[in-house]
Amino acid sequence: MGRDTLTGLVVLAASLVLFWATLGLERHPMVPVGPGFYPRIVLGITAAMGLLLVLLDVLGRRRAVAKPAEPADARPARPNYALVVAAFAVFTAYVLALPYLGFRIATLAFLIVMQAVLEPPRGARRWVVVLAVALVATAASYYAFERYLHVLLPRGLWTGF
């Protein structure tokens, strides 16, 4: 059993256990969407991704058995721990900035910075793509939650926005 298979099984099991736990949440008759609605969506998607990871690993191992071995000089890519730390730092800054800047400004800044950290844009055209993706994702998230689902998103203490 490969590392991806094991990881996928753990994610799948944890997601299913937590999904089952949401089934006991009581619904308020005045609220159209119960408290378990969003967690079930996230946990369902997470369970599906865990299952997909298991399937891809199993299928990949079957194909690897059929292929000849790679040359001895082929080395696997080294883990980039600095990038992981940078991504966590950007996310932490986002969480800390959210109450002060508000959802829209903090999310826009987060998406711009996170894209730049994960794959630094080279040239003006790539920066335009980064800005466009951040603007569209922020607007879509805002309208989906605030306008469509009527979820109150944080307003900034400094911005009121």
PyMOL commands that set and color helices and strands:
alter all, ss='L'
color gray80, all
select helices_A, chain A and resi 3-22+37-66+81-101+103-118+124-148
alter helices_A, ss='H'
color red, helices_A
deselect
rebuild
show_as cartoon
